[in-house]
Amino acid sequence: MGDAPSCYIRVRCPGQAPVVHRVNHFPCRIGRVDGNEIVIRDSSISSLHAVLILQPNNLIQLEDQWSTNGIYLNTRRVSQLLVDRMLSLTMGNVKVDLVLTDEELRQLESKSNQSSTAVKINRDRDNTSTVMLERPSLSRAEVLHPDARANALKKRYMMGDSPAATISRIAGSGRRGIVCPHCWHRFDIDEFLFIARHQSLLGDPVLGPDAQQRFLPSRFTLEGNALDASGMSCPDMACPRCHLRIPQAASEMPPLFLSIVGATSSGKSYFLTSMSWELRNTLSRNFAISFADTDAVNNHLLNNFEETLFLNSDQEALVALRKTELQGELYNQVLLDNMMINLPKPFMFTVTPAEHHPKYQEVREKMSRTLVLYDNAGEHFEPGMDLVDNPTTQHLLHSDTIFFLFDPTKDVRFRRLISGVNDPQLDSKARVQRQEIILTEMINRIKKYSGMKTGSRTGKTLVVVISKFDVWKQLLEFDLPKNPWRWESMYNTCVIDVNLIKNISFQLRNLLEDICPELISTAESFAGEVLYLPNSALGHSPELNDETGMIGIRPGKVNPFWVTVPMLYFFYQRGFIPPVPAESQTRMPEAEFEMKLSGDIYFVRVPGREKPLQVPLSYAGWQLRCPGTDLWFTVPEPQRAE
């Protein structure tokens, strides 16, 4: 068993001698006020400025906590930064150095002009870190059960803690804590605030005078609900940072974050609506997975969209989903660090294995997750729209997978190839847009706030969803099956044909490389795995409403195609959905091709082609069809390559 991870933080406030803290307990909170593990008394430091957390494999990561003056590495503001080397940072007016070893600390101090006697090292009596919890944290059982909670509170009073200390900033935001789906703040379960219910208890310092007060409970009902100052039972809980309500299910099940990105009017809302509706049916019917709203309040708008498209009483009426706005009901306005901040309202779904799942007992805990989806207006991703008071796209940093929606009807080159199609979206007056600029802006924001090095790639999966397949499907050389899954008696559920999905992705990649190669190069310079998937949220072209001059659709004609496949692949990656077993996979006869691996690209020599076929390493192990031919080949795993 290896040594416990630790690091040193040297703090240099203006006009003061540097102070060194040794940190070997995580999470470690850094801020201006008492209660943080490291307190920096400087007006430029936010009350909670940053937190050091422990990542898998004992990696230490520094995360900004929506501080006013930020964290800067050289001249670049960062939101997340891996402490894998000696780092010299700036927080407000304070210089902060982070080192991992005693030797690095000695090197750092030897470079300082100040005397070593002026450096005060804070240590405990056992010569370890002072970064310790000053009180016990409430466990989940203590929060949810009144007897256990009463005993825990009694223990706090004996330690001299006031009721207000029940939810303290000391409790930290470790990986095993709660992640707020609104502001992405991590905190321990005992930091939850409760929402007052009595009508007289109005006025919240973060949400405004019309919001119910958020409070730290000291009294509880027999059911475990908090009692507000007027004695009313309060079951609803809120984030201690943004004070927004967090559904109970979201606090009990680990989140999976997913972002949908795309240009203005690229069809993100239609894609999200069709995908969520189809998943409600597909996952339960075919994969023994329950997919339901975590909270009807958060999903209210999306539910209305689903009713418009799929449960409309007038199947022949021309309807349209309203455009996602830059402000309004899709956003929460909160006061953080004396600034009014707009936070996007997430859509939340509870994903759990159904009781008839063949391995229900084994996978129940692993698969019980809260899926958090973010959909922004396309304008938010345009250059210049990343504002301090409008950080609505910072969910990108936390998303496990990103869906980038590419609209061929907005690309001039695609439009030339499908000009014969009767679709109002192809009208000569319709707006066209360079969509790789949106993708580039998205990548730049992630790199800026995460501190990614130039030339490095993210571990996130990027799924490029080429929308409106019904308009451009003739550009593919073959027909796609209706569904890329089939029944497998071995599992008593359906299994997903990953080889088919990978092959379709490769064919589509080659089509895009011929039409808009800059999209390919931009995407693959950012993510190690990029998947290209066709998609049609409606299954047919919209119509022009002669009365309004607006485009509309008839609900009776809506027939989505491959709209759930991006999400099913997302679930496959996490082990929620099984792939087709190797012994059941259909294998095509293969041709002998010369293949050479260079970096992360296989160069495949195909007879009759002057230029070799380029195959990214992410396709290794899968059988692919050579575009324009009926020849098949398997991409070897790197360790098997010559």
N, C-alpha and C positions, 0 to 999 in steps of 0.2 A: 504494500500500500504506500503510495507516494506521499510526500509532504503536503500539508494543507496549503493551498494557494494564499499568497499574501502580496502586498505591495506597500510602497511608501508614498506619501503625498507631502510635498514640501510647499507650504503656503507663504507667499511673500506679499503682504499688504504694503501699500505705500507708506514709507516712513517708519516701518516697523522691522524688527529682526525676523528672519524666516522661522517658521515653526514646522517641525516635521511630525507627521502622524503615521504610525504603522497600522495598517488595516489587515486583519486576518479573519474578520467576521463580516459576512455579507447577508443582505444588502447593507450598504453604507451610505447614509444620507448626508449631503453637503448643503449647507444653507446658512442664512444669517441669524435665524432665531434659535432659541433653546429647544432642545428636543431632537435636533439633528445629531448624528454621531460626530460629525466634524462641523463646528460652528465657526464661521468666518464673519467677524464683526466689521463689515464694510457696507456702506449704503448702496454700493453698486451690485451687491450680491442679493439675489432674491431670497425670500423666506425659505423656500425649498428650491435650490438652484440645480442640483445634479444628484445622481445616485450611481454608485458603483455596484454592479451586480455580477453574479457568477454565472457564466454560460456553461453549456456542456463541455466536457473535457477540461474542466477547471480553467477556462479562459475568463479573464476579467474584462468587463466592458463598462465604459462610462457613458451615461445617458443624460442628456439635458432634460429638465423637467419643466419645460415651457418658461424658462427664465426670461426676464425682460432683456438683460444685456448679453445673454448667450454664452457659448463656449467657443473659443477661436483657436484653431490650430494654424499657426502662422497668421495669415490674413483671412482664412476661410472659416466661416461659421459651420460648426458641426453639431449634429443631433445625437449621433451614436458613434462611439470610437472604441476600437479594440485596443486594450492596453497590452500590446505584445512587444513593446520596446520602450526606451526612455522617451517620454513625451514632455514637451514644454508648451503649456496652454495658457490662455488668458480668459479669466472669468470676470467680466466687468472691468474694474481697475486692478484686479488682483492677478498676480502671476502664480501659476500652479504647475509644479513639476511632478510627474509620476514616474516612479522607477520600480523595478520588480525585485531587485536583489540588494543585499548589503554592499556589494562591490560597486554597483551602479550608484548607490547613494553616496559612497565615499568619493567616487569620481565627480559626482554633481557638486558635492560640498567643496572639493578641492578647487573647482573652477570659480567658486564664489569668492568675492573680495572680502567678505565678512569673516570675522573670527569664528572658529568652530565653537567657541564658548558661548557665542550669541545664539547658537541654534539650540532650541529646546526640543527634546524628543519626548513626546508623551507616551509613557508605557504604564502598564499595570504593575502590581507588586511582583507578578510572576514573569515580568519582562516580556509580556505579550501586549496585544493591542488594547487601547482604551476604548475601542469601538465596540462597546458591549451594550446590550439592551439593559436599561435600568429597571425594567419591570417585566413580568411575564406577559406574553401575548395571549389573547383569547384564542382557543382552538375553534374549529368549525363546530364541534359539539357544544362548546360553551356558548357560542353565539346563538345556536339554534334551539338549545334546551335551557329553560329558565332556571332549573335547579343548579345545573353546572355553572351557568353564567353568574348566578347569585354568589356561589362559592368563590368564583374567580374575582368578582368585584369586591367581596369581603377581603380577599387576600390583598387586593390593591390598596384598600383603605388602611390595612395594617401596615403596608409599606409607606403610607403617607401620601398616596396618590389621591387626587381629587377626581370626581366623576368626569371632569373635562379631559382627564388624561387617559380615559378609556380608549379613545381613538386618537392616538398620538402620532406625530410624524416619525417617531422613533421606529415604528413598526416596520418600516421599510417596504420595498416593493420587489421582493424576490420573485424568481421565476415560478415558485409554487404558490404565489399569491394571486390576487385578482387583477385582471387587466381591464381597465375601463374601456368599453367599446366606443365611448364618445370622445375622450381626450387621450386615450392610450396610456394613462397614468397607471403604474403598477403599485399595488398596495396590499397589505395583509388584511385578512378577513376582519380582524378586530378594529380596523380603521373605518368601517362602514358608518356612514351617517344614516339617520332615519328621517323620514319626511313627516312633518306634523300634519295632522288631519283636521284639527279644529279650525273653524273659519276665522277665528280671531288671530290665529298665529300666522300672520302674513308678513312678508318682507324678508328676503334672503340677500345677504351681501354679495353673492355671486350671480344669482339669477334675477334679482330685481325686486321691487316693492310688491308686485302682484303674485309672486311665487310663495308657496307654502315654505315655512322655515325648515331648515335642515338642522338637526340637533344630535347631540351625543347622549345616548340613553343612560339612565340610572335606575329606571323602574321598568318592569316587564309584566305582561299578562301571563296567565298559566299556559297560553298557547305559544309563548315565546316572542310575542310582538312587543315592541317598545311602547311606552306610554309617554305622550307629549305633556307639555306643561299644564294642559287642561284636562289631563286624565284620559284622553282618547287613545284607543288602540291603533298603532301605526305599523302595518306590515311592510310598507314599501321602504326600500333602502336606496341610498345614493352614493355617488363617488365623493370621497373627501376632497378631491381636487376641483372638479368642475360642478359638483353638486347635482348633476343630472341623474335621473332615476336609472337604476340598473335592475332588470328583471331578475327574479330569484334564480331561474334556470341558468342565466348567464353567469351567476356567481358560483354555481355548483359544477358547471361543465367547462373544461378548458376551451378557449376560443380557437377558431380557425379563421384568420383574416384573409379576405379576398377583395381585390380592387378591380373595378372595371374602368378602363380608360379609353377615350376615343375623341375624335374631332366633333365639333358642333354639328348636330343633326345627323350623326352617323348611325343612329338607331339604337343607342345604348339602352334607353328605357324599354323599347320593344323587345330587345334581346333579353333583358333582365326579367321582364314580365313573362315572356314565353318560357324562359328557362325555369323560373320558379314554379309556374303552373305545371309544366310537364314533369318536373322533379317530384312534385307531390304525388303524382300517379306512378311514374316509372320506378322510383326507388322502392316503393312499397310492393308493387305488383311483381317486379322482376328481381329485386336484390334483397328483399327482406330487411329493408331499412326504412324507418319512419322519418319523414321530413315534414315538420310542422312549424308554424309561427312560434317563436319564443315568446313574443308579446304582440298582441293585436294592435296596441297603441303605436309601437314603432313601425309596424308594417302596414299601417292604415292606408297610406297612399298606394303602395304596391298592390294591396288587396283590391283597391278601387280600380287599378289598371287591369288586374286579372278579370274582374267582373265586366269591364268594358269590352275586353277582347274575347273572353271565353264563356261568359254567362249573361250575355246581353239578350234582353227579351226581344229586341228587334234585330234579327240576324242579317237583314238586308240594308240596314241604315248605314250611312257613311259616318264612321267615327274616327277619332284620332286621340292619341295620348298627348297630353299637354307637355310642352317643352320643359326640360329641367332648368330651373331658374338659378341665377347667381346668388339670390338671397330669397328669404321667405320661409315657408313652412318646412322646407327640406333641411333647414339649418337651425341650430340652437345658438343663441347669442348669450355669452357669459362674460363675466368680468374676472379676468385673471391678471394678476400683477399690475393692477390699475389700467388695464387695457380691455376694451370691448373686443372679444374674439368670436368669430363665427366658426362653429364646429358642425361638420356634416352629420345629419341624422343617419345612423346605420340601419340597414334591414337585418333582422336577426332571426335565425332559424335554429330549431333544436333537431339535431341529427342523432338518432339512437337506433340500435338494432331492434327489429321487431321480435316479439317473443317466439315467433315461428322460425327465427334464424337458426340454422343447423348448429351453430356454435355460440348460442346466445350467452351462456354463462361465461365462456372464455373471453368473448369480445365485448361484453356489455360495457365495461369500464373504459376500454380503449376507444370504442366507437362512439361513446356518448359525448358529443361535442356541441358547442354553440358556433354555428357558422355565421360570421359577421361580414356582410357585403356592403361595399361603398360604391355609390354612383354619383359622380359630380357632373355639373354642366361642363360641356366641352370647352367653354371659354376659360375655365379654371386652369386648364392645362396649357394655355397659350403663353408664350414668352411675356414676361412682365407682370403676370397675374399672381405670382407667389409673394404675397404681402405678409408683413408681420402680423397684422390684425385679421388676416384672412387665410390661415394656414390649413385650408380645407382639403388639401391633397397630401398632408403628411401621413395619412393612413398607409401610403405606399411603402413607408419604411417598415411597417409592421406586417404587411401582407405576405402570406406564405406563397401565393401565386398571384400573378397579374394577368388579367385578360385585356389584351389590346384589340379593340374593335377597328378593323380596317374596312372602309366602305369603298368598294370599287367604283360606285357611281360618282364618287368625288374625285376620281383620278382620270386625268385627260387621256392617258394611254389606254386604260381599260375602256373608257367610253368609246374610243375609236373602234375597238374590237367588237363591241356589243351594240353598235349604233343602230342595228336593225330591229332591236327589241322595242316594243311599244310600252314605254314606262315613263310616267311624268317626271321621275327623278333624273331621267337622261335628257330632259329639255335643255336646249342650248343656253337658256337663261339661268339654269340651276347652278348653284355655287360649286366650284371645284376648289380643292385645297391640297397643299403638300402635307400629307399626313405624317411623313417621317419627322417633320419638325415637331409635331406634338409628341411623338415617341422620344425624340432627342431631348425635349424639355423635361419629360417625365424622368428620363435617365439622369439628367443633370441634377434634378432636385434630389433624387435618391442618393447620388454620389455626394452632393453638397452637404446634406444633413447626416449622412452616415459616416462620412470621412473615408469613403472608398478611395483607394489609390488609383491614379490614372493608369488605365490599361488593365485593371483587375476586373474580374467578372463576379456577378452576384450568384449566390446559391439558389436564388429564387427561380422558379420556372416561369417563363414568359410564354403564354399561349396567344398567338396571333390569330384572331378569329376573323376570317374573311366573310363578311356578312352579305346578305341578299343573294344567296347562291342561286335562287330561281332566275335571276337576271343574267348571270354569267356562266351557268353550268355547262354551256356548249363549248367553253374553252378547255374543259377537261376532256381527255381522250377516252374516258370510260365512264360507265354508270356506277353510282354509289349505291350500296345496299341501304334499305330504309333504316336499319338499326345495326350498329357494330357490336351486337351482343347476341348470345344464344343460351338456351337452357343447358345446364350441365347437371346430370343426375348425381354425380359424385358429391356435389355441394348442395343439391336440392334448391339451387337458385340459378339465376343466369350468371354467365361469366362474360367479361368484356374482351373483345378481340383486339388486344393491344397491337399485335403485328399488323392488322389491317389499319388501325389508326396511325401507326408509325409510317406505313407505306403511303397512305393518303397524304400525310403531312409531307413526306419527301416529294411526292408528285407535285403537290401544291407549291412547295418551296422552289422547285425548278420552274414552274409557271411564273411565279412572282419574280424570280431571278431574271427572266427574259423581259418582263414588263416593267417592273419597278425595282431594280437591284439595290437601290439605296435603302429600301425598307429592310431587306435581308441583312445587309452589312451592319446597319444600325442596331437591329435586334440582336444579332449574334455576337456583336462586340460587347454587349451588356450581360447577357445571360448564358450560362453554360448549357442549358437545355431550352431550346425554342421549339415549340410545336405549332404547326400551321394547320388550322382546321376550317373547313367550309361550314357555312351556317346560313339558315334562313329562318328568321323569327316569325315570318308570316306565311311563307310558302307560296306567295303570289305577289304580283305588283299592285301597288295602291292605285287609286283612281283620283282624278281631279274633280273636285266638287265645283260644278259650274256656278252655283249660287254664291259661294264664298271665295272661290279661287284658291282654296286650300286643298291639300292632298288628304284623302281619307281612305279607310279600308272597310270592307264589309265583314263583320264578325263571322258570318256563315262560311266564308271562304278561307278563314285562317287555318293553316295546316303546317305547323312548324316542322322543320327538317334539321336533324342533327343538332338541335338546340341544346340538348342536355349533355352532349358528348364532352365538351370542355370540362364540365363539372364532374362527370363520371371518371374522366382521366385524373382529375384532381383527387377524387376519392380512391381511385386505384393506387395512386402514388403513396397514399397513407395507409394502405392495407385494408381499406373498408370494403373494397370490391375485388373479388378474385379474377385473375386473367384466365384465358383459355389454357387448360393444362397442356404442357409441351407434347404429351403423347396424343392429344386430340387435335393439335394444330395442323391445318392443311399445309403441306409443303409443296412448292412448285419445283419442277426440274430446273436445275441451275446451270448457268454457263460458266466457263472458266475465264475469269478476268484477272488481269494483273492489277494488284492493289498496293499502294505505297502510302504509309502514314507519315504525314509531315505536320508536326504540331498537333492540332486538334482536328485536322482534315485528312480524310482518305482520298487520294487521287486514284480513280478507277479508270483504267484504259479499256475503252469499249471499241471493238472493231467497227470501222466506218465513221468514227467520230474523231475529228482532228484534235479537239480539246478534250482532255480527260474529264470525267464526271467527278464533281467534288461532293463528298459526303461527310457531314459533320460527325464527330466522334459520338455524339449523343444517339446515333442510330446503330451503334455497335451491338451486335448480337441479333439483329432483326433481318428478316428476309425482305429485300426490296426489288421492285421492278425498275429496270432501266427505262427512263422516259423515252417515248417514241418507238419502243420495241416491245417484244414479248419475252425478253430475256430477263432472267431473275438471278440474283446473287445475294449472299449473306455477308453482311459487314462483320469482319472478325473482331473479337475482343482485342484490345491493345496488347495484352500479355501474350496472345497467340500470334500476333503479327510478326513478320520477319523484321 
